[in-house]
Amino acid sequence: MAIRIGLVGYGLGGQMFHAPYIHASTECDLVGIVTRAPERVRAAQADNPGVPLHASLGDLIDAGVDAVVISTPAATRHELVLEALARGAHVVADKPFAPSATLGRELVDASDRAKLLLNVFHNRRFDSDIVTARAVIDSGKLGDITRLDLRCDQDDPGTFDGGHEGGLLRDLGSHVVDQALYLLGPARFVSAQLDWAKTDAGSADSGFVISIEHECGAHSHVSSSKLNYLSSRELRVHGRCGSYRSDFTDVQFEALRAGLRPAGQRATWGYEDKARWGVLSTASECRVVPSLQGDYAAYYDAFAAAVKSGGTGPVPAREGVAVLEVLDAARLSAAEHRTVAL
């Protein structure tokens, strides 16, 4: 039986990254949406015919849900997660799911006390390039991993949020840092530099370069920008026996933007174009590696399985805290011009 999921918020995240994949998962049933702005009400009704709309999280939970997805502006998520847990609902929270690692631990403690599942929506683990890189690393063909280079530049000033609550570090930074930790494991030292931009809402970080030394001994270097008229994504994994490199696209988002939806199309959804497949290079071979499937609906499959049968879910909140620890350390490192130990 599918779990009943309610969606709180119907901005870009709710519309493009949550609702389509909840519908696509046979393990989930979208039973309600919380949104109030007239244009978003119209969009929610058009995209999700027959799904009831609600004015508040409380109304949604009273109508009957097993879990809720919190996809509201970052400043509101912490309190909404606490409210949902207090009302007995399992939770998926958008990233960053708390303003700091300290407050993230508070949410973890609240979910533990309530004996409810709290996961963070680090869906980018389910990007085609990351799924493929994970498989290449796990194959052992690269030997011990020594370095990861991961760059995500977007020419997308319209989605840049300025001011104290905004900035790119907590936006795209949440994703690329999570990807680095997912591929190479926990961090122990962090150093970073930030770019800054003036906006109507105030000054905000508009780009970053973060270097992470991982507990395994490897180091990763992640960077991003949004205001520099550059759209490019690159991944490089270096090992003692070889390397893997790929230049990739945001294939799932591009499909959604083109009007396609994953529901009923999962067998063919989320595959990178052959022209952009990665290359594995070792002493004995240099060959193209077919990209594996990227599918954000798999996140919801795994979350539903944990709700029904137990387990931690696809991205337990403690792993979200680990990301926040790196982001907090990156901001401190940039401000004080030093490497920060975790």
Disulfide bonds with the S-S distance in Angstrom:
none
